Amino acid sequence: MVAERGALRIGASHRRKLAELARQRQSSEIATVEQLIDEAYEVTLHTARVQAAEALSQLQVEDVPEPDTLSQQLATTYESPAVH
């Protein structure tokens, strides 16, 4: 991974909280920030997947094909004619 240098300005109370989290995690402050970003990102992705699953479950589909059949149908329907 290529690291980029950047500046992050945070208030004194957040700085104290970050220092405490870093101590608890026995990690540097920057590593703690990176971990927290990764954790928040995973939560965001998980939430989006749950919302998508809930939206799909609300659809009234009577006959859902098997995954392989559906994959073939989608490939046939959306295949680019320039590929042939």
Phi and psi restraints in degrees (range 20) as a CNS / XPLOR table:
assign (resid 1 and name C) (resid 2 and name N)
       (resid 2 and name CA) (resid 2 and name C) 1.0 -90.9 20.0 2
assign (resid 2 and name N) (resid 2 and name CA)
       (resid 2 and name C) (resid 3 and name N) 1.0 123.7 20.0 2
assign (resid 2 and name C) (resid 3 and name N)
       (resid 3 and name CA) (resid 3 and name C) 1.0 -89.3 20.0 2
assign (resid 3 and name N) (resid 3 and name CA)
       (resid 3 and name C) (resid 4 and name N) 1.0 139.3 20.0 2
assign (resid 3 and name C) (resid 4 and name N)
       (resid 4 and name CA) (resid 4 and name C) 1.0 -111.0 20.0 2
assign (resid 4 and name N) (resid 4 and name CA)
       (resid 4 and name C) (resid 5 and name N) 1.0 141.2 20.0 2
assign (resid 4 and name C) (resid 5 and name N)
       (resid 5 and name CA) (resid 5 and name C) 1.0 -82.9 20.0 2
assign (resid 5 and name N) (resid 5 and name CA)
       (resid 5 and name C) (resid 6 and name N) 1.0 136.6 20.0 2
assign (resid 5 and name C) (resid 6 and name N)
       (resid 6 and name CA) (resid 6 and name C) 1.0 -155.3 20.0 2
assign (resid 6 and name N) (resid 6 and name CA)
       (resid 6 and name C) (resid 7 and name N) 1.0 168.5 20.0 2
assign (resid 6 and name C) (resid 7 and name N)
       (resid 7 and name CA) (resid 7 and name C) 1.0 -116.4 20.0 2
assign (resid 7 and name N) (resid 7 and name CA)
       (resid 7 and name C) (resid 8 and name N) 1.0 140.8 20.0 2
assign (resid 7 and name C) (resid 8 and name N)
       (resid 8 and name CA) (resid 8 and name C) 1.0 -131.1 20.0 2
assign (resid 8 and name N) (resid 8 and name CA)
       (resid 8 and name C) (resid 9 and name N) 1.0 118.1 20.0 2
assign (resid 8 and name C) (resid 9 and name N)
       (resid 9 and name CA) (resid 9 and name C) 1.0 -97.9 20.0 2
assign (resid 9 and name N) (resid 9 and name CA)
       (resid 9 and name C) (resid 10 and name N) 1.0 124.1 20.0 2
assign (resid 9 and name C) (resid 10 and name N)
       (resid 10 and name CA) (resid 10 and name C) 1.0 -131.9 20.0 2
assign (resid 10 and name N) (resid 10 and name CA)
       (resid 10 and name C) (resid 11 and name N) 1.0 152.3 20.0 2
assign (resid 10 and name C) (resid 11 and name N)
       (resid 11 and name CA) (resid 11 and name C) 1.0 -71.0 20.0 2
assign (resid 11 and name N) (resid 11 and name CA)
       (resid 11 and name C) (resid 12 and name N) 1.0 167.9 20.0 2
assign (resid 11 and name C) (resid 12 and name N)
       (resid 12 and name CA) (resid 12 and name C) 1.0 -60.5 20.0 2
assign (resid 12 and name N) (resid 12 and name CA)
       (resid 12 and name C) (resid 13 and name N) 1.0 -40.6 20.0 2
assign (resid 12 and name C) (resid 13 and name N)
       (resid 13 and name CA) (resid 13 and name C) 1.0 -67.0 20.0 2
assign (resid 13 and name N) (resid 13 and name CA)
       (resid 13 and name C) (resid 14 and name N) 1.0 -39.1 20.0 2
assign (resid 13 and name C) (resid 14 and name N)
       (resid 14 and name CA) (resid 14 and name C) 1.0 -69.2 20.0 2
assign (resid 14 and name N) (resid 14 and name CA)
       (resid 14 and name C) (resid 15 and name N) 1.0 -34.5 20.0 2
assign (resid 14 and name C) (resid 15 and name N)
       (resid 15 and name CA) (resid 15 and name C) 1.0 -63.8 20.0 2
assign (resid 15 and name N) (resid 15 and name CA)
       (resid 15 and name C) (resid 16 and name N) 1.0 -42.8 20.0 2
assign (resid 15 and name C) (resid 16 and name N)
       (resid 16 and name CA) (resid 16 and name C) 1.0 -63.2 20.0 2
assign (resid 16 and name N) (resid 16 and name CA)
       (resid 16 and name C) (resid 17 and name N) 1.0 -41.9 20.0 2
assign (resid 16 and name C) (resid 17 and name N)
       (resid 17 and name CA) (resid 17 and name C) 1.0 -64.0 20.0 2
assign (resid 17 and name N) (resid 17 and name CA)
       (resid 17 and name C) (resid 18 and name N) 1.0 -41.9 20.0 2
assign (resid 17 and name C) (resid 18 and name N)
       (resid 18 and name CA) (resid 18 and name C) 1.0 -62.4 20.0 2
assign (resid 18 and name N) (resid 18 and name CA)
       (resid 18 and name C) (resid 19 and name N) 1.0 -44.1 20.0 2
assign (resid 18 and name C) (resid 19 and name N)
       (resid 19 and name CA) (resid 19 and name C) 1.0 -61.5 20.0 2
assign (resid 19 and name N) (resid 19 and name CA)
       (resid 19 and name C) (resid 20 and name N) 1.0 -39.9 20.0 2
assign (resid 19 and name C) (resid 20 and name N)
       (resid 20 and name CA) (resid 20 and name C) 1.0 -66.4 20.0 2
assign (resid 20 and name N) (resid 20 and name CA)
       (resid 20 and name C) (resid 21 and name N) 1.0 -44.2 20.0 2
assign (resid 20 and name C) (resid 21 and name N)
       (resid 21 and name CA) (resid 21 and name C) 1.0 -60.2 20.0 2
assign (resid 21 and name N) (resid 21 and name CA)
       (resid 21 and name C) (resid 22 and name N) 1.0 -43.2 20.0 2
assign (resid 21 and name C) (resid 22 and name N)
       (resid 22 and name CA) (resid 22 and name C) 1.0 -62.0 20.0 2
assign (resid 22 and name N) (resid 22 and name CA)
       (resid 22 and name C) (resid 23 and name N) 1.0 -42.3 20.0 2
assign (resid 22 and name C) (resid 23 and name N)
       (resid 23 and name CA) (resid 23 and name C) 1.0 -62.2 20.0 2
assign (resid 23 and name N) (resid 23 and name CA)
       (resid 23 and name C) (resid 24 and name N) 1.0 -44.6 20.0 2
assign (resid 23 and name C) (resid 24 and name N)
       (resid 24 and name CA) (resid 24 and name C) 1.0 -62.3 20.0 2
assign (resid 24 and name N) (resid 24 and name CA)
       (resid 24 and name C) (resid 25 and name N) 1.0 -37.1 20.0 2
assign (resid 24 and name C) (resid 25 and name N)
       (resid 25 and name CA) (resid 25 and name C) 1.0 -86.4 20.0 2
assign (resid 25 and name N) (resid 25 and name CA)
       (resid 25 and name C) (resid 26 and name N) 1.0 -3.9 20.0 2
assign (resid 25 and name C) (resid 26 and name N)
       (resid 26 and name CA) (resid 26 and name C) 1.0 52.2 20.0 2
assign (resid 26 and name N) (resid 26 and name CA)
       (resid 26 and name C) (resid 27 and name N) 1.0 53.3 20.0 2
assign (resid 26 and name C) (resid 27 and name N)
       (resid 27 and name CA) (resid 27 and name C) 1.0 -141.9 20.0 2
assign (resid 27 and name N) (resid 27 and name CA)
       (resid 27 and name C) (resid 28 and name N) 1.0 167.4 20.0 2
assign (resid 27 and name C) (resid 28 and name N)
       (resid 28 and name CA) (resid 28 and name C) 1.0 -76.2 20.0 2
assign (resid 28 and name N) (resid 28 and name CA)
       (resid 28 and name C) (resid 29 and name N) 1.0 163.3 20.0 2
assign (resid 28 and name C) (resid 29 and name N)
       (resid 29 and name CA) (resid 29 and name C) 1.0 -64.1 20.0 2
assign (resid 29 and name N) (resid 29 and name CA)
       (resid 29 and name C) (resid 30 and name N) 1.0 -41.9 20.0 2
assign (resid 29 and name C) (resid 30 and name N)
       (resid 30 and name CA) (resid 30 and name C) 1.0 -66.4 20.0 2
assign (resid 30 and name N) (resid 30 and name CA)
       (resid 30 and name C) (resid 31 and name N) 1.0 -40.1 20.0 2
assign (resid 30 and name C) (resid 31 and name N)
       (resid 31 and name CA) (resid 31 and name C) 1.0 -64.4 20.0 2
assign (resid 31 and name N) (resid 31 and name CA)
       (resid 31 and name C) (resid 32 and name N) 1.0 -36.6 20.0 2
assign (resid 31 and name C) (resid 32 and name N)
       (resid 32 and name CA) (resid 32 and name C) 1.0 -65.5 20.0 2
assign (resid 32 and name N) (resid 32 and name CA)
       (resid 32 and name C) (resid 33 and name N) 1.0 -43.8 20.0 2
assign (resid 32 and name C) (resid 33 and name N)
       (resid 33 and name CA) (resid 33 and name C) 1.0 -59.8 20.0 2
assign (resid 33 and name N) (resid 33 and name CA)
       (resid 33 and name C) (resid 34 and name N) 1.0 -45.1 20.0 2
assign (resid 33 and name C) (resid 34 and name N)
       (resid 34 and name CA) (resid 34 and name C) 1.0 -61.8 20.0 2
assign (resid 34 and name N) (resid 34 and name CA)
       (resid 34 and name C) (resid 35 and name N) 1.0 -42.2 20.0 2
assign (resid 34 and name C) (resid 35 and name N)
       (resid 35 and name CA) (resid 35 and name C) 1.0 -63.7 20.0 2
assign (resid 35 and name N) (resid 35 and name CA)
       (resid 35 and name C) (resid 36 and name N) 1.0 -43.4 20.0 2
assign (resid 35 and name C) (resid 36 and name N)
       (resid 36 and name CA) (resid 36 and name C) 1.0 -63.6 20.0 2
assign (resid 36 and name N) (resid 36 and name CA)
       (resid 36 and name C) (resid 37 and name N) 1.0 -38.7 20.0 2
assign (resid 36 and name C) (resid 37 and name N)
       (resid 37 and name CA) (resid 37 and name C) 1.0 -63.4 20.0 2
assign (resid 37 and name N) (resid 37 and name CA)
       (resid 37 and name C) (resid 38 and name N) 1.0 -46.2 20.0 2
assign (resid 37 and name C) (resid 38 and name N)
       (resid 38 and name CA) (resid 38 and name C) 1.0 -59.8 20.0 2
assign (resid 38 and name N) (resid 38 and name CA)
       (resid 38 and name C) (resid 39 and name N) 1.0 -43.4 20.0 2
assign (resid 38 and name C) (resid 39 and name N)
       (resid 39 and name CA) (resid 39 and name C) 1.0 -63.4 20.0 2
assign (resid 39 and name N) (resid 39 and name CA)
       (resid 39 and name C) (resid 40 and name N) 1.0 -45.1 20.0 2
assign (resid 39 and name C) (resid 40 and name N)
       (resid 40 and name CA) (resid 40 and name C) 1.0 -64.1 20.0 2
assign (resid 40 and name N) (resid 40 and name CA)
       (resid 40 and name C) (resid 41 and name N) 1.0 -38.5 20.0 2
assign (resid 40 and name C) (resid 41 and name N)
       (resid 41 and name CA) (resid 41 and name C) 1.0 -63.1 20.0 2
assign (resid 41 and name N) (resid 41 and name CA)
       (resid 41 and name C) (resid 42 and name N) 1.0 -44.2 20.0 2
assign (resid 41 and name C) (resid 42 and name N)
       (resid 42 and name CA) (resid 42 and name C) 1.0 -63.8 20.0 2
assign (resid 42 and name N) (resid 42 and name CA)
       (resid 42 and name C) (resid 43 and name N) 1.0 -40.3 20.0 2
assign (resid 42 and name C) (resid 43 and name N)
       (resid 43 and name CA) (resid 43 and name C) 1.0 -62.7 20.0 2
assign (resid 43 and name N) (resid 43 and name CA)
       (resid 43 and name C) (resid 44 and name N) 1.0 -42.0 20.0 2
assign (resid 43 and name C) (resid 44 and name N)
       (resid 44 and name CA) (resid 44 and name C) 1.0 -62.9 20.0 2
assign (resid 44 and name N) (resid 44 and name CA)
       (resid 44 and name C) (resid 45 and name N) 1.0 -44.7 20.0 2
assign (resid 44 and name C) (resid 45 and name N)
       (resid 45 and name CA) (resid 45 and name C) 1.0 -63.4 20.0 2
assign (resid 45 and name N) (resid 45 and name CA)
       (resid 45 and name C) (resid 46 and name N) 1.0 -43.0 20.0 2
assign (resid 45 and name C) (resid 46 and name N)
       (resid 46 and name CA) (resid 46 and name C) 1.0 -60.8 20.0 2
assign (resid 46 and name N) (resid 46 and name CA)
       (resid 46 and name C) (resid 47 and name N) 1.0 -44.8 20.0 2
assign (resid 46 and name C) (resid 47 and name N)
       (resid 47 and name CA) (resid 47 and name C) 1.0 -60.7 20.0 2
assign (resid 47 and name N) (resid 47 and name CA)
       (resid 47 and name C) (resid 48 and name N) 1.0 -42.8 20.0 2
assign (resid 47 and name C) (resid 48 and name N)
       (resid 48 and name CA) (resid 48 and name C) 1.0 -63.8 20.0 2
assign (resid 48 and name N) (resid 48 and name CA)
       (resid 48 and name C) (resid 49 and name N) 1.0 -40.4 20.0 2
assign (resid 48 and name C) (resid 49 and name N)
       (resid 49 and name CA) (resid 49 and name C) 1.0 -65.3 20.0 2
assign (resid 49 and name N) (resid 49 and name CA)
       (resid 49 and name C) (resid 50 and name N) 1.0 -40.6 20.0 2
assign (resid 49 and name C) (resid 50 and name N)
       (resid 50 and name CA) (resid 50 and name C) 1.0 -64.2 20.0 2
assign (resid 50 and name N) (resid 50 and name CA)
       (resid 50 and name C) (resid 51 and name N) 1.0 -43.6 20.0 2
assign (resid 50 and name C) (resid 51 and name N)
       (resid 51 and name CA) (resid 51 and name C) 1.0 -62.7 20.0 2
assign (resid 51 and name N) (resid 51 and name CA)
       (resid 51 and name C) (resid 52 and name N) 1.0 -40.1 20.0 2
assign (resid 51 and name C) (resid 52 and name N)
       (resid 52 and name CA) (resid 52 and name C) 1.0 -65.1 20.0 2
assign (resid 52 and name N) (resid 52 and name CA)
       (resid 52 and name C) (resid 53 and name N) 1.0 -42.3 20.0 2
assign (resid 52 and name C) (resid 53 and name N)
       (resid 53 and name CA) (resid 53 and name C) 1.0 -64.1 20.0 2
assign (resid 53 and name N) (resid 53 and name CA)
       (resid 53 and name C) (resid 54 and name N) 1.0 -40.6 20.0 2
assign (resid 53 and name C) (resid 54 and name N)
       (resid 54 and name CA) (resid 54 and name C) 1.0 -64.3 20.0 2
assign (resid 54 and name N) (resid 54 and name CA)
       (resid 54 and name C) (resid 55 and name N) 1.0 -40.3 20.0 2
assign (resid 54 and name C) (resid 55 and name N)
       (resid 55 and name CA) (resid 55 and name C) 1.0 -64.4 20.0 2
assign (resid 55 and name N) (resid 55 and name CA)
       (resid 55 and name C) (resid 56 and name N) 1.0 -41.9 20.0 2
assign (resid 55 and name C) (resid 56 and name N)
       (resid 56 and name CA) (resid 56 and name C) 1.0 -64.5 20.0 2
assign (resid 56 and name N) (resid 56 and name CA)
       (resid 56 and name C) (resid 57 and name N) 1.0 -37.6 20.0 2
assign (resid 56 and name C) (resid 57 and name N)
       (resid 57 and name CA) (resid 57 and name C) 1.0 -68.2 20.0 2
assign (resid 57 and name N) (resid 57 and name CA)
       (resid 57 and name C) (resid 58 and name N) 1.0 -20.7 20.0 2
assign (resid 57 and name C) (resid 58 and name N)
       (resid 58 and name CA) (resid 58 and name C) 1.0 -81.1 20.0 2
assign (resid 58 and name N) (resid 58 and name CA)
       (resid 58 and name C) (resid 59 and name N) 1.0 -16.8 20.0 2
assign (resid 58 and name C) (resid 59 and name N)
       (resid 59 and name CA) (resid 59 and name C) 1.0 -69.9 20.0 2
assign (resid 59 and name N) (resid 59 and name CA)
       (resid 59 and name C) (resid 60 and name N) 1.0 142.4 20.0 2
assign (resid 59 and name C) (resid 60 and name N)
       (resid 60 and name CA) (resid 60 and name C) 1.0 -99.8 20.0 2
assign (resid 60 and name N) (resid 60 and name CA)
       (resid 60 and name C) (resid 61 and name N) 1.0 85.3 20.0 2
assign (resid 60 and name C) (resid 61 and name N)
       (resid 61 and name CA) (resid 61 and name C) 1.0 -104.1 20.0 2
assign (resid 61 and name N) (resid 61 and name CA)
       (resid 61 and name C) (resid 62 and name N) 1.0 121.9 20.0 2
assign (resid 61 and name C) (resid 62 and name N)
       (resid 62 and name CA) (resid 62 and name C) 1.0 -79.0 20.0 2
assign (resid 62 and name N) (resid 62 and name CA)
       (resid 62 and name C) (resid 63 and name N) 1.0 -42.4 20.0 2
assign (resid 62 and name C) (resid 63 and name N)
       (resid 63 and name CA) (resid 63 and name C) 1.0 -130.1 20.0 2
assign (resid 63 and name N) (resid 63 and name CA)
       (resid 63 and name C) (resid 64 and name N) 1.0 100.5 20.0 2
assign (resid 63 and name C) (resid 64 and name N)
       (resid 64 and name CA) (resid 64 and name C) 1.0 -89.6 20.0 2
assign (resid 64 and name N) (resid 64 and name CA)
       (resid 64 and name C) (resid 65 and name N) 1.0 122.0 20.0 2
assign (resid 64 and name C) (resid 65 and name N)
       (resid 65 and name CA) (resid 65 and name C) 1.0 -71.0 20.0 2
assign (resid 65 and name N) (resid 65 and name CA)
       (resid 65 and name C) (resid 66 and name N) 1.0 163.1 20.0 2
assign (resid 65 and name C) (resid 66 and name N)
       (resid 66 and name CA) (resid 66 and name C) 1.0 -63.2 20.0 2
assign (resid 66 and name N) (resid 66 and name CA)
       (resid 66 and name C) (resid 67 and name N) 1.0 152.5 20.0 2
assign (resid 66 and name C) (resid 67 and name N)
       (resid 67 and name CA) (resid 67 and name C) 1.0 -54.5 20.0 2
assign (resid 67 and name N) (resid 67 and name CA)
       (resid 67 and name C) (resid 68 and name N) 1.0 -42.3 20.0 2
assign (resid 67 and name C) (resid 68 and name N)
       (resid 68 and name CA) (resid 68 and name C) 1.0 -65.0 20.0 2
assign (resid 68 and name N) (resid 68 and name CA)
       (resid 68 and name C) (resid 69 and name N) 1.0 -42.1 20.0 2
assign (resid 68 and name C) (resid 69 and name N)
       (resid 69 and name CA) (resid 69 and name C) 1.0 -64.2 20.0 2
assign (resid 69 and name N) (resid 69 and name CA)
       (resid 69 and name C) (resid 70 and name N) 1.0 -45.0 20.0 2
assign (resid 69 and name C) (resid 70 and name N)
       (resid 70 and name CA) (resid 70 and name C) 1.0 -61.7 20.0 2
assign (resid 70 and name N) (resid 70 and name CA)
       (resid 70 and name C) (resid 71 and name N) 1.0 -41.5 20.0 2
assign (resid 70 and name C) (resid 71 and name N)
       (resid 71 and name CA) (resid 71 and name C) 1.0 -61.1 20.0 2
assign (resid 71 and name N) (resid 71 and name CA)
       (resid 71 and name C) (resid 72 and name N) 1.0 -43.8 20.0 2
assign (resid 71 and name C) (resid 72 and name N)
       (resid 72 and name CA) (resid 72 and name C) 1.0 -64.9 20.0 2
assign (resid 72 and name N) (resid 72 and name CA)
       (resid 72 and name C) (resid 73 and name N) 1.0 -40.6 20.0 2
assign (resid 72 and name C) (resid 73 and name N)
       (resid 73 and name CA) (resid 73 and name C) 1.0 -63.0 20.0 2
assign (resid 73 and name N) (resid 73 and name CA)
       (resid 73 and name C) (resid 74 and name N) 1.0 -43.2 20.0 2
assign (resid 73 and name C) (resid 74 and name N)
       (resid 74 and name CA) (resid 74 and name C) 1.0 -66.7 20.0 2
assign (resid 74 and name N) (resid 74 and name CA)
       (resid 74 and name C) (resid 75 and name N) 1.0 -40.5 20.0 2
assign (resid 74 and name C) (resid 75 and name N)
       (resid 75 and name CA) (resid 75 and name C) 1.0 -63.3 20.0 2
assign (resid 75 and name N) (resid 75 and name CA)
       (resid 75 and name C) (resid 76 and name N) 1.0 -40.8 20.0 2
assign (resid 75 and name C) (resid 76 and name N)
       (resid 76 and name CA) (resid 76 and name C) 1.0 -68.7 20.0 2
assign (resid 76 and name N) (resid 76 and name CA)
       (resid 76 and name C) (resid 77 and name N) 1.0 -42.0 20.0 2
assign (resid 76 and name C) (resid 77 and name N)
       (resid 77 and name CA) (resid 77 and name C) 1.0 -70.3 20.0 2
assign (resid 77 and name N) (resid 77 and name CA)
       (resid 77 and name C) (resid 78 and name N) 1.0 -40.4 20.0 2
assign (resid 77 and name C) (resid 78 and name N)
       (resid 78 and name CA) (resid 78 and name C) 1.0 -108.8 20.0 2
assign (resid 78 and name N) (resid 78 and name CA)
       (resid 78 and name C) (resid 79 and name N) 1.0 15.3 20.0 2
assign (resid 78 and name C) (resid 79 and name N)
       (resid 79 and name CA) (resid 79 and name C) 1.0 -69.8 20.0 2
assign (resid 79 and name N) (resid 79 and name CA)
       (resid 79 and name C) (resid 80 and name N) 1.0 136.5 20.0 2
assign (resid 79 and name C) (resid 80 and name N)
       (resid 80 and name CA) (resid 80 and name C) 1.0 -73.0 20.0 2
assign (resid 80 and name N) (resid 80 and name CA)
       (resid 80 and name C) (resid 81 and name N) 1.0 129.5 20.0 2
assign (resid 80 and name C) (resid 81 and name N)
       (resid 81 and name CA) (resid 81 and name C) 1.0 -66.7 20.0 2
assign (resid 81 and name N) (resid 81 and name CA)
       (resid 81 and name C) (resid 82 and name N) 1.0 -22.2 20.0 2
assign (resid 81 and name C) (resid 82 and name N)
       (resid 82 and name CA) (resid 82 and name C) 1.0 -72.2 20.0 2
assign (resid 82 and name N) (resid 82 and name CA)
       (resid 82 and name C) (resid 83 and name N) 1.0 -13.7 20.0 2
assign (resid 82 and name C) (resid 83 and name N)
       (resid 83 and name CA) (resid 83 and name C) 1.0 -71.8 20.0 2
assign (resid 83 and name N) (resid 83 and name CA)
       (resid 83 and name C) (resid 84 and name N) 1.0 -31.1 20.0 2
